[in-house]
Amino acid sequence: MNVNHYGHWPSPITPESLTAQSVRISDPQAVGDRLYWLETRPQEKGRNVLVYEHSGVRTTLFATPLSIRTRAQEYGGSSYLATEAFIFFVQDSDQRIYQYDIDFVRTKPLTPEGAFRYADFYFDAQRQCLLAVQEDYTENSHHPDASIVAIHLQTGAIKILAKGADFYSNPRVSPDGKNLSYLRWFHPQMPWDGTECVVAELDEQANVLREKIIAGSVTESIFQPQWSPAGDLFFVSDRNNWWNIYHWNGTGAEPIIILDAEFATPQWVFGMSTYGFLNENEIFCCYSQQGYWHLGIIDIHKKKLQSIDSDFRDISAVHCRNNTAYFVASSATTAPQLWAFISAAIYPITLNNDPVSTDYISQSTPVTFSTRDGDSAHAFFYPPKNIEISPPHDSLPPLIIVCHGGPTGATETGLNLKIQFWTSRGFAVLDINYRGSTGYGRQYRDRLKNNWGITDVIDACSGVDYLIAQGLVDKNKIAIRGSSAGGYTVLAALTFTNVFKAGASLYGIGDLEALAKDTHKFEVHYLDSLVGAYPREQAIYQARSPIHHIEQLNCPVIFLQGLQDKVVPPAQAEAMVNALTAKGIYTEYVTFAEEAHGFRQAQTIQRALEAELAFYQKVFSEM
């Protein structure tokens, strides 16, 4: 075994191998004897590819450069729908809906050219129309009008079924065709703060006769309303602090399962799904407890949950058809793949043919630690691991604190090769679910309200305190990294504390006021609850913005930024870089001309990792 300093270990988890194995699978849909899913391929410049499997043969449906992706609400999601005869999809290049005829193998546009975006489809076979959420940018290029529309397949006529709210999602028609259910919400709520579940009665021409709010409010978040095969409406609600599954009985909502667990996740994109119906009496579901996801089957009549044994830690994209469930899942040692649950057994649909040896995979340990302000927070600790290397005697590893994005979200606990990239090189990693994260109930999620830039920073510092006290890391080599909202936590921690020696901000926020003035519609009022109503609370925005306190930031920082980013524009990073450079602080600024919010292309991901690694090695070698 070779002896080498922490942070400099050679590793088989290279940036190239990482991107080669990082095809992201999403949105499985089973129709007839075909199974469809989307693959996001970094090696094809992040192209979203529709794949289907039929009689054991796997086929990529559309050739390059066609990419299936909607930009609705900027973050997209639910960009295609497969039926027996047609596939409906949004083409990324023009954001129009296209209709692919499976039998005649031909494609035609279904929606006209124009400033529109579409997502979240449902095919109404009885009326021969496609339901969708539509965003209309005709009158306002920054804040589109949202609605639910019905697009007639023969005439192309577009009828508005619901409008007036700021946002819509989940349009679904009951099995008998008489009712339409959907979610809506209004500014300043985010969907995890408060949504309304509406049921509208339809006539034979898809005209809305009357509608009723059956669940939800400004303080209750509803997730994934869905009709059962028997024609009953189910949904997830956090009315009891936890996102649990409920049934609408015609006069009120009754819980199917009451459990200190989350059967939902924050609705950042369209089409998120945590449960489905195997048959009229059984729900196949996934749920989160203490940061880990689990599988289960709910007997609707008995209101009983039967857990399913598995090694999975992250589970998503549940889709059910004919007593079979499909889902995407990862374990501590396997990357996210597509799986099927059939006859009480789990089978792989896609598998990584070149897995990383477990000799280089660091297993996480869940930790709960006391915070500096007398509360507690959660995280997952990954120690360095590399079977070929031994560190020098009496040395401790450098630590990287990882701050997830959102900030309303949670870290993933399944195999994440981007974390293993660091641990296999001799870095320790603490992946924090700071207060405000999901997965621990609404009360924990709400602790970040009015406190973004304070509570999350306290938790990051407290996590460092905990590991230093345990003798697990080198107190002189502490770095912090994060992307998007996590990048803001990075910059705030570097500015308002002296705990960290270096930081990496990936498309992060340095100026909260600029973000409040210049962001997209979905998040334009997000900061109202995290910081305060703008401009009334302008002083708070400025007080918490690192750009206004550069004199307090005294350690090296690397910024990585996509130049096409509309969510956190490059001006945010450039302002911080210019201010730090003028001050004489060592700063690196790495840009990617073709990337937007989040890095999708293989070369980008590789270059970003290489630059960040070299940055840490340079900074820590000088200490």
C-alpha positions as CSV (number, residue, x, y, z in Angstrom):
1,M,0.0,0.0,0.0
2,N,1.4,3.4,-1.0
3,V,1.6,6.3,1.4
4,N,0.3,9.6,0.1
5,H,-0.9,12.9,1.5
6,Y,-4.6,13.4,1.9
7,G,-6.1,15.2,-1.0
8,H,-3.5,13.9,-3.5
9,W,-4.5,10.3,-3.8
10,P,-4.7,8.8,-7.3
11,S,-8.2,7.5,-8.0
12,P,-9.9,5.4,-10.7
13,I,-12.9,7.7,-10.4
14,T,-11.7,10.2,-13.0
15,P,-13.7,13.1,-14.4
16,E,-14.0,11.1,-17.7
17,S,-15.2,7.9,-16.1
18,L,-17.6,9.9,-13.9
19,T,-19.3,11.5,-16.9
20,A,-19.3,8.2,-18.9
21,Q,-21.4,6.7,-16.1
22,S,-23.6,9.6,-15.3
23,V,-26.4,9.1,-17.8
24,R,-29.5,10.2,-15.9
25,I,-32.6,8.1,-16.2
26,S,-36.1,9.7,-15.6
27,D,-39.8,9.5,-16.3
28,P,-40.5,5.8,-17.0
29,Q,-43.8,5.1,-18.8
30,A,-45.2,1.7,-19.6
31,V,-47.8,1.5,-22.4
32,G,-48.9,-1.9,-23.8
33,D,-45.9,-4.1,-24.2
34,R,-43.4,-1.2,-24.4
35,L,-41.5,0.6,-21.7
36,Y,-40.3,4.1,-22.3
37,W,-37.9,6.3,-20.4
38,L,-35.7,9.4,-20.8
39,E,-31.9,9.5,-20.7
40,T,-29.9,12.6,-20.2
41,R,-26.6,12.0,-21.8
42,P,-23.6,14.2,-20.9
43,Q,-21.6,12.7,-23.8
44,E,-24.2,14.1,-26.2
45,K,-24.0,17.6,-24.8
46,G,-26.7,16.9,-22.3
47,R,-29.3,15.7,-24.9
48,N,-32.5,14.2,-23.5
49,V,-33.1,11.0,-25.4
50,L,-36.3,8.9,-25.5
51,V,-35.6,5.2,-25.2
52,Y,-38.0,2.3,-25.3
53,E,-37.7,-1.4,-24.7
54,H,-39.9,-3.9,-26.6
55,S,-39.6,-7.7,-26.7
56,G,-36.2,-7.4,-25.1
57,V,-34.9,-5.0,-27.7
58,R,-33.9,-1.5,-26.7
59,T,-34.2,1.4,-29.1
60,T,-33.4,5.1,-29.1
61,L,-36.4,6.7,-30.7
62,F,-35.1,10.0,-32.1
63,A,-31.7,10.7,-33.6
64,T,-29.4,13.4,-32.6
65,P,-29.6,16.4,-32.3
66,L,-33.3,16.2,-31.3
67,S,-33.6,16.7,-27.5
68,I,-36.8,16.2,-25.6
69,R,-36.9,18.9,-23.0
70,T,-39.4,21.6,-21.8
71,R,-38.3,24.9,-20.3
72,A,-41.6,25.5,-18.6
73,Q,-41.0,27.1,-15.2
74,E,-37.3,27.1,-16.4
75,Y,-36.7,23.8,-14.5
76,G,-39.0,21.7,-16.8
77,G,-40.0,18.1,-16.2
78,S,-42.7,15.9,-17.7
79,S,-41.7,16.7,-21.3
80,Y,-43.3,13.7,-23.0
81,L,-46.3,11.3,-22.8
82,A,-46.5,7.9,-24.4
83,T,-49.9,6.4,-25.5
84,E,-50.8,3.3,-27.5
85,A,-50.9,5.2,-30.8
86,F,-48.9,8.3,-30.2
87,I,-46.0,9.9,-28.4
88,F,-46.3,13.5,-27.5
89,F,-43.2,15.4,-26.7
90,V,-41.6,18.9,-26.4
91,Q,-38.7,19.5,-28.6
92,D,-36.0,21.6,-26.9
93,S,-35.1,23.7,-29.9
94,D,-38.5,25.4,-30.3
95,Q,-40.6,24.3,-27.3
96,R,-43.4,23.1,-29.5
97,I,-45.4,19.9,-28.8
98,Y,-44.9,17.2,-31.4
99,Q,-47.0,14.2,-32.1
100,Y,-45.3,11.0,-33.2
101,D,-47.4,8.3,-34.8
102,I,-46.1,5.0,-33.7
103,D,-47.7,2.9,-36.5
104,F,-46.8,5.3,-39.4
105,V,-43.4,6.3,-37.9
106,R,-43.9,10.0,-38.6
107,T,-43.8,13.2,-36.6
108,K,-45.8,16.4,-36.9
109,P,-46.1,19.5,-34.8
110,L,-49.2,19.7,-32.6
111,T,-48.9,23.3,-31.4
112,P,-48.2,26.4,-33.4
113,E,-45.0,28.4,-33.4
114,G,-45.0,31.1,-30.8
115,A,-43.8,32.2,-27.4
116,F,-45.3,29.2,-25.6
117,R,-44.0,26.4,-23.3
118,Y,-45.8,23.2,-22.4
119,A,-45.4,20.4,-19.8
120,D,-47.3,17.8,-17.7
121,F,-49.4,16.0,-20.3
122,Y,-52.5,13.9,-20.0
123,F,-54.2,12.2,-23.0
124,D,-58.0,12.4,-22.9
125,A,-58.9,9.5,-25.2
126,Q,-62.6,10.1,-24.9
127,R,-62.4,13.6,-26.3
128,Q,-59.3,13.0,-28.4
129,C,-57.4,15.9,-26.9
130,L,-54.1,16.4,-25.1
131,L,-54.2,18.2,-21.8
132,A,-51.2,20.3,-20.8
133,V,-49.9,23.1,-18.7
134,Q,-49.2,26.0,-20.9
135,E,-47.0,29.1,-20.4
136,D,-47.8,32.0,-22.7
137,Y,-45.0,34.5,-23.1
138,T,-46.7,36.6,-25.7
139,E,-47.5,39.6,-23.4
140,N,-44.6,39.3,-21.0
141,S,-41.3,37.6,-21.8
142,H,-40.3,37.3,-18.1
143,H,-43.6,36.4,-16.4
144,P,-45.8,34.3,-18.6
145,D,-49.5,33.6,-18.1
146,A,-50.1,30.0,-16.9
147,S,-53.1,27.9,-17.8
148,I,-54.3,24.3,-18.3
149,V,-55.2,23.7,-22.0
150,A,-56.8,21.0,-24.0
151,I,-55.3,20.6,-27.5
152,H,-57.6,18.8,-30.0
153,L,-55.7,16.2,-32.0
154,Q,-57.7,16.6,-35.2
155,T,-58.1,20.3,-35.4
156,G,-55.2,21.6,-33.3
157,A,-57.7,23.9,-31.5
158,I,-56.5,25.0,-28.1
159,K,-59.1,25.5,-25.4
160,I,-58.2,26.9,-22.0
161,L,-59.7,24.9,-19.1
162,A,-58.2,26.7,-16.2
163,K,-56.6,30.1,-15.8
164,G,-56.2,32.9,-13.3
165,A,-53.7,31.3,-10.9
166,D,-50.0,32.0,-11.2
167,F,-49.1,28.3,-11.6
168,Y,-50.7,25.0,-12.5
169,S,-49.6,21.3,-12.5
170,N,-50.9,17.8,-12.6
171,P,-54.0,18.0,-14.9
172,R,-55.6,14.5,-14.8
173,V,-59.0,13.3,-15.9
174,S,-61.0,10.7,-13.9
175,P,-61.5,7.3,-15.4
176,D,-65.1,8.0,-16.2
177,G,-64.1,11.3,-18.0
178,K,-66.4,13.5,-15.9
179,N,-63.9,15.3,-13.7
180,L,-60.6,17.0,-14.0
181,S,-58.2,17.4,-11.1
182,Y,-55.2,19.7,-10.9
183,L,-53.0,21.7,-8.6
184,R,-52.7,25.5,-8.6
185,W,-50.9,28.0,-6.5
186,F,-50.4,31.8,-6.3
187,H,-47.6,34.2,-5.5
188,P,-45.9,34.4,-3.1
189,Q,-46.3,30.7,-2.3
190,M,-44.0,28.1,-3.6
191,P,-45.6,24.7,-4.2
192,W,-44.0,23.2,-1.0
193,D,-45.6,26.1,1.0
194,G,-49.2,26.1,-0.2
195,T,-51.1,24.7,-3.1
196,E,-54.8,24.0,-3.9
197,C,-56.1,20.8,-5.3
198,V,-59.1,21.5,-7.5
199,V,-61.7,19.2,-9.0
200,A,-63.6,20.5,-12.0
201,E,-66.7,18.9,-13.6
202,L,-66.4,18.5,-17.4
203,D,-69.0,18.2,-20.1
204,E,-68.6,16.0,-23.2
205,Q,-66.8,18.9,-25.1
206,A,-64.3,19.4,-22.2
207,N,-66.0,22.6,-21.0
208,V,-65.6,23.2,-17.3
209,L,-69.1,23.3,-15.7
210,R,-68.1,24.0,-12.1
211,E,-65.0,23.5,-9.9
212,K,-64.3,22.9,-6.2
213,I,-61.2,23.2,-4.0
214,I,-61.0,19.9,-2.2
215,A,-57.7,20.3,-0.3
216,G,-54.9,22.7,0.3
217,S,-54.4,26.3,1.3
218,V,-51.6,28.9,1.7
219,T,-50.3,26.8,4.6
220,E,-50.9,23.3,3.2
221,S,-48.9,21.8,0.4
222,I,-50.6,19.2,-1.8
223,F,-48.5,16.9,-4.0
224,Q,-49.4,14.5,-6.9
225,P,-53.2,14.3,-7.0
226,Q,-54.0,11.1,-8.9
227,W,-57.1,9.1,-9.8
228,S,-57.2,5.4,-8.8
229,P,-58.4,2.8,-11.3
230,A,-61.6,2.7,-9.3
231,G,-62.1,6.4,-9.9
232,D,-61.2,7.7,-6.4
233,L,-58.9,10.7,-6.0
234,F,-55.8,10.5,-3.9
235,F,-53.1,13.1,-3.0
236,V,-50.3,13.8,-0.7
237,S,-50.7,16.5,2.0
238,D,-48.5,17.9,4.8
239,R,-51.4,19.0,7.0
240,N,-50.1,16.9,9.9
241,N,-46.4,18.1,9.5
242,W,-45.5,15.1,7.3
243,W,-46.3,14.6,3.6
244,N,-48.7,11.7,3.9
245,I,-51.2,10.1,1.5
246,Y,-54.9,11.0,1.7
247,H,-58.1,10.0,-0.1
248,W,-60.9,12.3,-1.1
249,N,-64.2,10.7,-0.1
250,G,-66.5,13.2,-1.7
251,T,-66.9,15.4,1.4
252,G,-63.5,15.5,3.0
253,A,-60.0,14.1,3.0
254,E,-59.1,11.0,5.0
255,P,-55.6,9.7,5.6
256,I,-54.6,6.4,4.1
257,I,-51.4,6.3,6.1
258,I,-50.3,8.4,9.0
259,L,-46.5,8.1,9.4
260,D,-43.6,10.3,10.5
261,A,-42.3,10.1,6.9
262,E,-42.4,12.1,3.7
263,F,-44.3,10.6,0.7
264,A,-43.4,13.6,-1.4
265,T,-40.5,15.8,-2.3
266,P,-40.5,19.5,-3.2
267,Q,-42.0,20.1,-6.6
268,W,-39.2,21.8,-8.4
269,V,-40.1,20.2,-11.7
270,F,-43.3,18.9,-13.3
271,G,-44.2,15.2,-13.2
272,M,-42.7,14.2,-9.9
273,S,-44.2,10.9,-8.7
274,T,-43.8,9.0,-5.4
275,Y,-46.7,6.6,-5.8
276,G,-48.9,4.8,-8.2
277,F,-51.7,2.2,-8.3
278,L,-50.8,-1.5,-8.9
279,N,-54.5,-2.2,-8.9
280,E,-57.7,-0.9,-7.4
281,N,-56.6,-1.8,-3.8
282,E,-52.8,-1.5,-3.8
283,I,-50.6,1.6,-3.9
284,F,-46.9,1.1,-4.7
285,C,-45.0,4.0,-3.0
286,C,-41.7,5.4,-1.9
287,Y,-41.2,7.5,1.3
288,S,-38.3,9.2,3.1
289,Q,-37.3,8.8,6.7
290,Q,-34.2,10.5,8.2
291,G,-32.7,11.1,4.8
292,Y,-33.2,7.6,3.4
293,W,-35.9,6.5,0.9
294,H,-37.8,3.3,1.2
295,L,-40.3,1.2,-0.8
296,G,-43.7,0.0,0.3
297,I,-47.2,-1.2,-0.7
298,I,-50.3,0.3,0.9
299,D,-53.4,-1.8,1.2
300,I,-56.1,0.9,0.6
301,H,-59.0,-0.9,2.3
302,K,-57.0,-1.9,5.4
303,K,-55.0,1.4,5.4
304,K,-51.8,-0.6,6.1
305,L,-48.3,-0.1,4.8
306,Q,-46.1,-3.1,4.1
307,S,-42.5,-2.1,3.6
308,I,-40.4,-3.7,0.9
309,D,-36.9,-4.8,1.8
310,S,-34.2,-3.3,-0.5
311,D,-30.8,-1.7,-0.4
312,F,-32.0,1.4,-2.1
313,R,-31.4,4.8,-0.5
314,D,-32.8,7.2,-3.2
315,I,-36.0,6.4,-5.0
316,S,-38.0,8.5,-7.5
317,A,-40.1,8.5,-10.6
318,V,-42.6,5.8,-9.6
319,H,-44.9,4.6,-12.4
320,C,-47.4,1.7,-12.2
321,R,-49.3,-0.3,-14.8
322,N,-51.0,-3.7,-14.6
323,N,-49.7,-4.8,-11.2
324,T,-46.1,-3.7,-12.1
325,A,-44.2,-0.8,-10.8
326,Y,-41.3,1.0,-12.4
327,F,-39.0,3.4,-10.6
328,V,-35.5,4.9,-10.6
329,A,-33.4,4.0,-7.6
330,S,-29.8,3.9,-6.3
331,S,-28.1,2.3,-3.4
332,A,-24.9,3.2,-1.5
333,T,-22.8,1.3,-4.1
334,T,-24.9,1.5,-7.3
335,A,-25.8,4.6,-9.3
336,P,-29.4,5.4,-10.2
337,Q,-30.9,2.9,-12.5
338,L,-34.4,1.8,-13.7
339,W,-36.0,-1.0,-11.8
340,A,-39.3,-3.0,-12.0
341,F,-41.3,-4.5,-9.2
342,I,-43.2,-7.6,-10.4
343,S,-44.9,-10.3,-8.3
344,A,-43.2,-9.2,-5.1
345,A,-39.7,-9.2,-6.6
346,I,-37.4,-6.4,-7.8
347,Y,-35.7,-6.7,-11.2
348,P,-33.2,-4.4,-13.0
349,I,-34.2,-2.8,-16.3
350,T,-31.0,-0.8,-16.9
351,L,-27.7,-1.7,-15.2
352,N,-24.3,0.0,-15.2
353,N,-21.9,-2.4,-17.0
354,D,-18.8,-0.8,-15.6
355,P,-19.4,-0.2,-11.9
356,V,-16.9,1.4,-9.6
357,S,-15.2,-1.1,-7.2
358,T,-16.5,-0.9,-3.7
359,D,-12.8,-0.7,-2.6
360,Y,-13.0,3.0,-3.6
361,I,-16.6,3.8,-2.4
362,S,-16.9,5.6,0.9
363,Q,-20.0,4.6,2.8
364,S,-21.9,7.5,4.5
365,T,-22.8,7.7,8.1
366,P,-25.9,9.7,9.2
367,V,-25.1,12.3,11.9
368,T,-27.2,14.6,13.9
369,F,-25.3,17.4,15.6
370,S,-26.0,20.3,17.9
371,T,-26.0,23.7,16.3
372,R,-24.3,26.8,17.6
373,D,-27.8,28.4,18.3
374,G,-29.0,25.5,20.5
375,D,-30.9,23.4,17.9
376,S,-29.9,20.3,15.9
377,A,-29.3,19.6,12.2
378,H,-28.7,16.5,10.1
379,A,-25.9,15.5,7.7
380,F,-24.1,12.5,6.1
381,F,-20.4,12.0,6.7
382,Y,-18.2,10.3,4.1
383,P,-14.6,9.5,5.3
384,P,-11.8,9.2,2.7
385,K,-11.5,5.8,1.2
386,N,-9.0,4.3,-1.3
387,I,-7.7,0.7,-0.9
388,E,-4.4,1.5,-2.6
389,I,-3.4,4.4,-0.4
390,S,-2.4,5.0,3.2
391,P,-2.1,8.5,4.6
392,P,1.0,9.6,6.6
393,H,0.9,8.8,10.3
394,D,-0.8,11.3,12.6
395,S,-2.4,13.2,9.8
396,L,-6.1,14.1,9.3
397,P,-8.0,14.7,6.0
398,P,-9.1,18.0,4.6
399,L,-12.9,18.5,4.8
400,I,-15.3,19.6,2.1
401,I,-18.7,20.8,3.4
402,V,-21.4,20.2,0.7
403,C,-24.4,22.5,0.6
404,H,-27.3,21.2,-1.5
405,G,-29.3,23.5,-3.8
406,G,-32.8,24.7,-3.4
407,P,-32.5,25.7,-0.6
408,T,-35.7,23.7,-0.2
409,G,-34.5,20.3,-1.0
410,A,-32.3,17.5,0.4
411,T,-29.0,15.8,-0.3
412,E,-29.1,12.4,-2.0
413,T,-27.9,9.4,0.0
414,G,-27.5,6.9,-2.9
415,L,-24.2,6.6,-4.7
416,N,-23.0,10.0,-5.9
417,L,-19.8,9.7,-7.9
418,K,-19.2,13.4,-7.5
419,I,-18.8,12.8,-3.8
420,Q,-16.7,9.7,-4.4
421,F,-14.5,11.7,-6.7
422,W,-13.4,13.6,-3.5
423,T,-13.3,10.8,-1.0
424,S,-11.3,8.5,-3.2
425,R,-8.7,11.3,-3.4
426,G,-8.4,11.7,0.3
427,F,-11.0,14.4,1.2
428,A,-13.6,13.9,3.8
429,V,-17.1,15.1,2.9
430,L,-20.0,16.3,5.1
431,D,-23.2,16.5,3.0
432,I,-25.5,18.7,5.0
433,N,-29.3,18.7,5.3
434,Y,-29.3,22.0,7.0
435,R,-32.5,23.2,8.7
436,G,-34.9,24.1,5.9
437,S,-34.2,20.8,4.1
438,T,-36.9,18.4,3.2
439,G,-37.4,14.9,4.5
440,Y,-37.7,15.7,8.2
441,G,-41.3,17.2,8.3
442,R,-42.7,20.6,7.6
443,Q,-41.6,22.1,10.9
444,Y,-37.9,21.4,10.1
445,R,-38.5,22.6,6.5
446,D,-39.9,25.9,7.7
447,R,-37.0,26.7,10.0
448,L,-35.2,28.4,7.2
449,K,-38.1,30.9,6.7
450,N,-36.8,34.5,7.1
451,N,-33.4,33.0,8.1
452,W,-31.7,32.0,4.8
453,G,-28.1,33.0,5.1
454,I,-28.2,32.6,8.8
455,T,-29.5,29.2,9.9
456,D,-27.9,27.3,7.0
457,V,-24.6,29.0,7.7
458,I,-24.8,28.2,11.4
459,D,-25.5,24.5,10.5
460,A,-22.5,24.4,8.1
461,C,-20.2,25.8,10.8
462,S,-21.8,23.5,13.4
463,G,-21.1,20.5,11.2
464,V,-17.4,21.5,11.1
465,D,-17.4,21.9,14.9
466,Y,-18.8,18.4,15.3
467,L,-16.2,16.7,13.1
468,I,-13.3,18.6,14.6
469,A,-14.5,17.6,18.1
470,Q,-14.6,14.0,16.9
471,G,-11.0,14.2,15.7
472,L,-12.1,13.3,12.1
473,V,-10.8,16.2,10.0
474,D,-7.9,18.7,9.8
475,K,-9.2,21.9,11.3
476,N,-6.8,24.0,9.2
477,K,-8.0,22.5,5.9
478,I,-11.8,23.1,5.7
479,A,-13.5,24.0,2.4
480,I,-17.2,24.5,1.5
481,R,-18.8,24.0,-1.8
482,G,-22.3,24.4,-3.2
483,S,-24.3,25.1,-6.3
484,S,-27.1,27.6,-7.0
485,A,-28.8,28.3,-3.6
486,G,-26.0,26.1,-2.0
487,G,-23.6,28.5,-3.6
488,Y,-25.2,31.4,-1.7
489,T,-24.7,29.4,1.6
490,V,-21.0,29.0,0.5
491,L,-20.5,32.7,-0.1
492,A,-22.4,33.7,3.1
493,A,-20.4,31.3,5.2
494,L,-17.1,32.5,3.7
495,T,-18.1,36.2,4.3
496,F,-19.8,36.1,7.7
497,T,-17.7,33.4,9.5
498,N,-14.0,32.6,9.7
499,V,-14.4,28.8,9.8
500,F,-13.5,28.0,6.2
501,K,-10.2,28.3,4.4
502,A,-11.5,28.0,0.8
503,G,-14.8,27.8,-1.1
504,A,-16.3,26.8,-4.4
505,S,-19.4,28.5,-5.7
506,L,-21.1,26.8,-8.7
507,Y,-23.6,29.3,-10.2
508,G,-24.1,30.7,-6.8
509,I,-25.7,33.9,-5.5
510,G,-23.7,36.8,-4.1
511,D,-26.3,39.5,-4.2
512,L,-29.8,38.6,-2.9
513,E,-31.2,42.0,-4.0
514,A,-30.1,41.5,-7.6
515,L,-31.6,38.0,-7.5
516,A,-34.9,39.4,-6.3
517,K,-34.9,41.9,-9.1
518,D,-33.8,39.6,-11.9
519,T,-35.1,36.0,-11.7
520,H,-37.7,34.0,-13.5
521,K,-41.4,33.8,-12.6
522,F,-41.3,30.6,-10.7
523,E,-38.9,31.9,-8.1
524,V,-39.7,35.7,-8.2
525,H,-41.2,35.6,-4.7
526,Y,-39.3,32.7,-3.3
527,L,-37.1,35.0,-1.3
528,D,-40.2,36.6,0.4
529,S,-40.4,33.7,2.8
530,L,-36.6,33.0,3.0
531,V,-35.4,36.6,3.5
532,G,-38.4,39.0,3.6
533,A,-40.7,40.8,1.2
534,Y,-38.8,43.0,-1.3
535,P,-38.3,45.9,-1.5
536,R,-39.8,46.5,2.0
537,E,-37.0,44.5,3.6
538,Q,-34.3,45.8,1.3
539,A,-32.0,46.4,4.3
540,I,-32.1,42.7,5.2
541,Y,-31.3,41.7,1.6
542,Q,-28.2,44.0,1.7
543,A,-27.1,42.9,5.1
544,R,-27.1,39.2,4.1
545,S,-25.6,39.7,0.6
546,P,-21.8,38.8,0.5
547,I,-21.3,41.4,-2.3
548,H,-21.9,44.2,0.2
549,H,-19.4,42.8,2.7
550,I,-16.4,41.9,0.7
551,E,-14.2,43.4,3.4
552,Q,-15.1,40.4,5.5
553,L,-14.3,37.7,3.0
554,N,-10.6,36.8,3.3
555,C,-10.0,33.4,1.8
556,P,-9.6,32.0,-1.8
557,V,-12.8,31.3,-3.8
558,I,-13.4,29.5,-7.1
559,F,-16.5,30.4,-9.2
560,L,-17.9,28.1,-11.9
561,Q,-20.6,29.6,-14.0
562,G,-22.7,28.8,-17.1
563,L,-23.0,31.9,-19.3
564,Q,-26.5,31.0,-20.5
565,D,-27.9,30.8,-16.9
566,K,-31.2,32.6,-16.6
567,V,-31.9,31.5,-13.0
568,V,-28.7,32.9,-11.5
569,P,-27.2,35.2,-14.2
570,P,-23.4,35.3,-14.7
571,A,-23.5,38.9,-13.4
572,Q,-23.8,37.5,-9.9
573,A,-20.5,35.6,-10.1
574,E,-18.8,38.4,-12.1
575,A,-19.6,41.0,-9.4
576,M,-18.0,38.8,-6.7
577,V,-15.0,38.0,-8.8
578,N,-14.3,41.6,-9.6
579,A,-14.7,42.7,-6.0
580,L,-12.5,40.0,-4.6
581,T,-9.8,40.5,-7.3
582,A,-9.8,44.2,-6.5
583,K,-9.2,43.3,-2.9
584,G,-6.3,41.0,-3.7
585,I,-8.0,37.8,-2.7
586,Y,-6.9,34.7,-4.8
587,T,-9.9,34.0,-7.0
588,E,-10.5,31.7,-10.0
589,Y,-13.4,32.2,-12.5
590,V,-14.2,29.3,-14.8
591,T,-17.0,29.9,-17.3
592,F,-18.9,27.6,-19.8
593,A,-20.3,29.4,-22.8
594,E,-23.0,26.8,-23.6
595,E,-24.2,25.9,-20.1
596,A,-27.2,27.3,-18.3
597,H,-28.3,26.6,-14.7
598,G,-26.7,23.3,-13.9
599,F,-23.9,21.6,-15.9
600,R,-25.1,19.0,-18.5
601,Q,-22.3,18.5,-20.9
602,A,-19.5,15.9,-20.3
603,Q,-16.7,18.3,-21.1
604,T,-18.1,20.9,-18.8
605,I,-18.5,18.5,-15.9
606,Q,-14.9,17.2,-16.4
607,R,-13.3,20.6,-16.7
608,A,-15.2,21.9,-13.6
609,L,-14.1,19.0,-11.4
610,E,-10.5,19.3,-12.6
611,A,-10.4,23.0,-11.9
612,E,-11.9,22.6,-8.5
613,L,-9.5,19.8,-7.5
614,A,-6.5,21.8,-8.6
615,F,-7.8,24.8,-6.7
616,Y,-8.1,22.9,-3.4
617,Q,-4.7,21.3,-3.9
618,K,-3.1,24.7,-4.5
619,V,-4.8,26.4,-1.6
620,F,-4.2,23.6,1.0
621,S,-0.6,23.0,-0.1
622,E,0.2,26.6,0.9
623,M,-1.0,26.0,4.4
